[in-house]
Amino acid sequence: MFKSLTILPDPPSSTTWWRRQQHRVRRDAYFDTRYLHPEYYRLIRGTIQSLAAEKRVDLLYVDGLATAQYVESTHALPAFLDIHDSWTLLLARSMTTQKRKTLALRLEAREAARRERALAQHFSLVITNSPVDESVIKKLAPSVTTLTIGNGVDTEFFRSNGRPIETTKLVFTGVLDYGPNEDAAVYFCESILPSIRERVPTVEFWVVGSAPTARVRSLAQRPGVHVTGSVPDVRPYLESAALFVCPLRFGSGVKNKILAALAMGKPVVATRVSLEGLDLREDHDLLVADDAASFADQVLHLLNDGRLAEELGRTGQSSVRQRYSWRVSGQRLDEAVHALIRTSG
């Protein structure tokens, strides 16, 4: 329950040529506004400072690395940052998996490491979503205090309503202008789905999520592929699916899409990188495959073995409810907040 809510404006959509050059010369992150939009930058920092004083705030909770710029070096209050995923790790994996090592990407990776290395200077605690991301932050900034609190899912919201299942429908969800999700959708259509449809021609692959890129939208031209764009509710798509697939090849952090699918009792086939930070058991809660041929085989295995699919959906759902409900994650966050307040006096 919040005592008050202040909605801050988005950054302006355009800026001057000179400000773009300042931003570029200083090699700031794409989300930095200090030089691109200096008036906006000062407005947001000033608003946060004023609200903290007016509301007699005891602790600042900062959500995401992009928001950190507005409180760094200006607050006397204890503050902690929920970084979610390591930006450094994400970029490193992007360059490795996609073999993209352009100068721009190298510079962005350098800036990511610099920003994450400096976190200890500004925050009393840094929270990540997975131990893998936490280990990267600790390596970059050994003095920073870190904590992993895995993502949670609303297990009451993501619950089956008894809709009929389409026995050859595969679903993948996500924000589709996010590099790892875009790559996963394209990779599945190009390298995995043809082999599946060769043996089960009626299989359909549904890509569900907002902001599909041109590459993702073009997938709908392929036989059996549907790209929905933004939808008001992903649950009907999940519930009607025979399987949920997560063919991510790179990325960081915990994948809530898998938790949501399992919470609804869906059998899942995923890559190992999709499962980092999740305490889920291979061949018990879900099936795992890391190359295209194996992934196709695992999907076909479940399409042909309804009993196994049902069993995986049941055990996966049980694991998520026990370990990843909002209640469990919220309790860990609450404990971290109170501990920080106590140690800060």
C-alpha positions in Angstrom: 0.0 0.0 0.0 1.4 3.4 -1.0 0.7 6.6 0.9 1.1 8.6 -2.3 2.0 8.2 -5.9 3.8 10.7 -8.1 3.9 10.0 -11.8 7.0 11.5 -13.4 7.1 12.5 -17.1 8.9 10.5 -19.8 12.1 12.1 -21.3 11.5 14.3 -24.4 11.4 12.4 -27.6 14.0 14.7 -29.4 17.0 16.8 -28.6 19.5 19.1 -30.4 22.4 18.1 -32.5 24.9 19.7 -30.1 23.4 17.7 -27.1 23.7 14.5 -29.1 27.3 15.2 -29.8 28.0 15.8 -26.0 26.3 12.6 -25.2 28.3 10.7 -27.8 31.7 12.2 -26.8 31.1 11.3 -23.2 30.1 7.8 -24.2 27.1 7.8 -21.9 24.7 4.9 -21.8 21.7 5.1 -24.2 19.4 5.8 -21.3 21.4 8.6 -19.8 19.7 12.0 -20.0 22.3 14.3 -18.3 23.5 15.7 -21.6 20.7 14.7 -24.0 18.0 16.3 -22.0 19.6 18.4 -19.2 16.5 20.2 -18.2 14.6 17.0 -17.8 17.5 15.4 -15.9 17.5 18.3 -13.4 13.7 18.2 -13.1 13.6 14.5 -12.1 16.5 14.8 -9.7 15.0 17.8 -8.0 11.6 16.2 -7.8 13.0 13.1 -6.1 15.0 15.2 -3.6 11.9 17.4 -2.8 9.7 14.4 -2.3 12.2 12.7 -0.1 12.4 15.8 2.1 8.6 16.5 2.1 7.6 12.9 2.9 10.5 12.4 5.4 11.6 9.3 3.5 13.8 6.9 5.5 15.1 4.8 2.5 15.3 5.1 -1.2 14.4 2.1 -3.3 15.7 2.6 -6.9 14.3 0.4 -9.6 16.6 -0.3 -12.5 20.0 1.0 -13.6 18.4 3.7 -15.8 16.8 5.2 -12.8 20.0 5.3 -10.7 21.3 8.4 -12.5 18.6 10.5 -10.8 19.8 9.7 -7.2 23.5 9.1 -7.6 25.7 11.5 -5.5 22.9 13.6 -4.3 21.2 11.9 -1.5 22.0 11.6 2.2 19.6 8.8 2.7 20.4 5.1 2.5 19.5 3.8 -0.9 19.4 0.4 -2.6 19.2 -0.4 -6.2 17.2 -3.3 -7.7 19.3 -3.8 -10.9 17.3 -6.8 -12.1 19.9 -8.1 -14.6 23.6 -7.3 -15.1 23.9 -5.1 -18.2 27.5 -6.2 -18.5 26.6 -9.8 -18.7 23.8 -9.2 -21.2 26.1 -7.4 -23.6 28.9 -9.9 -23.2 26.5 -12.7 -24.1 25.0 -10.8 -27.0 28.4 -10.3 -28.6 29.3 -14.0 -28.1 26.0 -15.5 -29.2 25.2 -13.2 -32.1 28.9 -12.7 -33.0 28.3 -9.0 -33.1 31.4 -7.1 -32.0 30.9 -3.7 -33.5 32.6 -0.7 -32.2 29.3 0.7 -30.8 28.6 -2.5 -29.0 32.1 -2.7 -27.5 31.8 0.9 -26.3 28.4 0.1 -24.8 29.9 -2.9 -23.0 32.7 -0.8 -21.6 30.1 1.8 -20.3 28.1 -1.0 -18.8 31.1 -2.3 -16.8 32.0 1.2 -15.7 28.5 1.9 -14.5 28.2 -1.4 -12.6 31.7 -1.0 -11.2 30.7 2.3 -9.6 27.5 1.0 -7.8 29.2 0.7 -4.4 29.8 4.5 -4.4 26.1 5.3 -4.5 24.1 2.4 -3.0 24.1 0.5 0.3 22.7 -2.6 -1.4 22.4 -3.9 -4.9 19.7 -6.5 -5.6 19.8 -8.9 -8.6 17.4 -11.5 -9.9 19.8 -14.4 -10.1 23.1 -15.6 -8.6 24.7 -15.4 -12.0 24.0 -11.7 -12.3 25.1 -11.2 -8.7 28.4 -12.9 -9.3 29.1 -10.5 -12.2 28.4 -7.4 -10.1 30.6 -8.8 -7.2 33.4 -9.3 -9.6 33.1 -5.8 -11.0 32.6 -4.2 -7.6 33.9 -6.5 -4.8 33.0 -3.9 -2.1 29.4 -3.6 -3.0 26.8 -5.5 -0.8 24.6 -7.6 -3.0 21.6 -9.9 -2.6 19.7 -12.1 -5.0 15.9 -12.1 -4.7 14.5 -14.2 -7.5 11.5 -13.0 -9.5 8.1 -14.0 -8.3 4.8 -14.6 -10.1 1.3 -14.0 -9.1 0.2 -17.6 -8.7 -3.4 -16.5 -8.2 -3.5 -14.5 -11.4 -1.7 -17.1 -13.5 -4.2 -19.9 -12.9 -6.1 -22.1 -15.3 -9.7 -21.3 -16.0 -10.4 -24.6 -17.7 -10.2 -23.4 -21.3 -9.6 -26.2 -23.9 -6.1 -27.0 -25.0 -5.1 -26.9 -28.7 -3.0 -30.0 -28.9 -0.4 -28.7 -31.4 -0.1 -25.1 -30.3 3.3 -23.8 -29.1 3.6 -20.4 -27.4 6.5 -18.1 -26.6 5.9 -14.7 -24.9 8.0 -11.6 -24.2 8.7 -8.0 -25.1 9.8 -8.5 -28.6 12.0 -5.6 -29.2 14.3 -6.9 -26.5 17.3 -8.5 -28.2 17.2 -12.0 -26.5 13.5 -12.4 -27.1 13.7 -11.3 -30.7 16.6 -13.7 -31.3 14.8 -16.5 -29.6 11.7 -16.1 -31.8 13.7 -15.9 -35.0 15.9 -18.8 -34.0 13.0 -21.1 -33.2 11.3 -20.3 -36.5 14.4 -20.7 -38.6 16.2 -23.6 -36.9 13.7 -25.6 -34.8 10.1 -25.3 -36.1 10.7 -26.7 -39.6 11.9 -30.0 -38.1 8.9 -30.1 -35.9 6.4 -29.4 -38.6 8.1 -31.9 -40.9 6.9 -34.6 -38.5 3.7 -32.9 -37.2 2.5 -30.6 -39.9 -0.4 -29.1 -37.9 1.9 -27.6 -35.3 1.5 -23.8 -34.8 3.9 -21.4 -33.2 2.4 -18.3 -31.5 4.7 -15.4 -30.7 2.9 -13.3 -28.1 4.0 -9.9 -26.8 4.4 -6.2 -27.3 6.7 -4.3 -29.7 7.5 -7.0 -32.3 10.4 -5.8 -34.5 10.3 -6.0 -38.3 12.2 -9.3 -38.1 9.7 -10.8 -35.7 6.6 -9.5 -37.7 8.0 -11.0 -40.8 7.9 -14.5 -39.1 4.2 -14.5 -39.6 4.7 -15.1 -43.3 6.0 -18.6 -42.5 3.6 -21.5 -42.4 2.1 -22.1 -39.0 3.6 -19.0 -37.4 1.4 -16.3 -35.7 2.7 -13.0 -34.3 0.1 -11.3 -32.2 1.7 -8.0 -31.1 0.6 -6.5 -27.8 -2.3 -8.3 -26.2 -4.4 -7.3 -23.1 -3.9 -10.6 -21.4 -1.4 -13.4 -22.1 -3.3 -16.0 -20.1 -5.7 -17.2 -22.8 -2.7 -17.8 -25.1 -0.8 -19.7 -22.4 -3.8 -21.7 -21.3 -4.8 -22.9 -24.8 -1.2 -23.9 -25.6 -0.1 -27.5 -25.6 3.5 -26.4 -24.7 5.4 -23.3 -23.7 8.8 -23.0 -25.4 11.7 -20.7 -24.3 14.5 -21.0 -26.9 16.6 -18.1 -25.5 20.2 -18.3 -26.6 21.5 -15.4 -24.5 20.3 -13.0 -21.9 20.6 -12.5 -18.1 18.3 -12.4 -15.1 15.3 -14.6 -14.3 12.8 -15.3 -17.0 9.3 -14.5 -15.6 7.8 -15.9 -18.8 8.8 -19.4 -17.6 7.4 -18.9 -14.1 4.1 -17.7 -15.5 3.7 -20.6 -17.9 4.5 -23.1 -15.1 2.2 -21.4 -12.7 -0.6 -22.2 -15.2 0.4 -25.8 -15.4 2.0 -25.7 -18.9 4.7 -28.2 -19.8 7.8 -26.3 -20.8 10.8 -26.9 -23.0 13.6 -24.4 -22.5 17.3 -23.8 -23.0 19.6 -23.8 -20.0 20.4 -20.1 -20.3 16.7 -19.5 -19.8 16.8 -21.3 -16.5 19.7 -19.4 -14.9 18.8 -18.3 -11.4 15.8 -20.6 -11.2 15.7 -23.6 -8.9 13.9 -25.9 -11.3 14.7 -29.5 -12.0 15.4 -30.9 -15.5 13.2 -33.8 -16.5 11.1 -33.2 -13.4 9.7 -29.6 -13.7 10.4 -29.1 -17.4 12.5 -30.4 -20.3 15.8 -28.8 -21.4 17.6 -28.6 -24.7 20.4 -26.4 -25.9 20.7 -27.2 -29.6 18.1 -27.0 -32.4 17.8 -30.7 -33.0 17.5 -31.6 -29.4 15.0 -28.8 -28.8 12.8 -30.1 -31.6 13.1 -33.7 -30.3 12.0 -32.5 -26.8 9.0 -30.7 -28.2 7.9 -33.7 -30.2 8.4 -35.9 -27.2 5.9 -34.0 -25.2 3.5 -33.6 -28.2 3.5 -37.4 -28.5 3.4 -38.2 -24.8 0.4 -36.5 -23.2 0.9 -38.3 -19.9 4.4 -36.9 -19.5 3.3 -33.4 -20.6 0.6 -33.5 -18.0 3.0 -34.7 -15.3 5.6 -32.0 -16.1 2.9 -29.3 -16.0 1.8 -30.5 -12.6 5.2 -30.8 -11.0 6.4 -27.5 -12.5 3.3 -25.7 -11.2 3.9 -27.1 -7.7 7.5 -25.9 -7.7 6.6 -22.4 -8.8 3.9 -22.1 -6.1 6.3 -23.2 -3.4 9.4 -21.1 -4.4 8.3 -18.3 -6.7 5.1 -16.8 -5.5 4.9 -13.1 -4.8 4.5 -13.9 -1.2 7.9 -15.6 -1.0 9.7 -13.0 -3.0 8.0 -10.2 -1.2 9.0 -11.5 2.2 12.7 -11.6 1.2 12.5 -8.0 0.0 10.8 -6.9 3.1 13.5 -8.5 5.2 16.2 -6.8 3.2 14.6 -3.4 3.5 14.2 -3.6 7.3 17.8 -4.9 7.7 19.1 -1.9 5.7 17.1 0.5 7.8 18.5 -1.0 11.0 22.1 -0.9 9.8 21.7 2.7 8.6 20.7 3.8 12.0 
